[in-house]
Amino acid sequence: MEVTNIHRWILHQPKAKVEPLLPTLASSDDRVWPCEQWPAMRLDKGLSVGSKGGHGPIGYFVTAYEKGRRIDFEFTRPKEFVGKHWLEIKELDAGRTELKHTIHMQANGLGALKWSLAIRWLHDALIEDAFNKVENQITGGTKRSQWNPWVKLLRKVLSP
């Protein structure tokens, strides 16, 4: 099954305020990843090309990194996920910046079922929480997304 999943978030802030947050990803001072609510992102060599890691059951390694602009990852697990995902920051105009996360992969065999029933739903909620975190870091706000009942059930059932 081919999967393309795209999330866009418009921040009414200049790119210069958003760019400094990306290099904190997977660090002890992570200002992007919503590790307060989700398994932390870990990378064995920090945010650098070749660094391996992941979060929860999802594994990947860094294939490209443009500081403050874009980071690309290639999936390593689950083994049925073959493809990439990336996060990018793009200036729309002097006062607006777009955050965009894209997954493009093949979910093979059991991976298609895992994606359709669970991972897609959890992923969508996680990315919304990450984008809220970025916005809150910049604005000092407390914006939060409400998880749908399926996400709440999945988190309850799948929590260790």
Salt bridges, closest charged atoms under 4 A:
GLU2 OE2 - HIS104 NE2 3.74
GLU19 OE2 - LYS15 NZ 3.35
GLU36 OE2 - LYS133 NZ 2.71
ASP72 OD1 - ARG70 NE 2.67
GLU80 OE1 - LYS114 NZ 3.35
GLU88 OE1 - ARG70 NH1 3.49
ASP93 OD2 - ARG96 NE 2.95
GLU98 OE2 - ARG8 NE 3.30
ASP124 OD1 - HIS7 NE2 2.85
ASP124 OD2 - ARG120 NE 3.68
GLU135 OE1 - LYS143 NZ 3.75
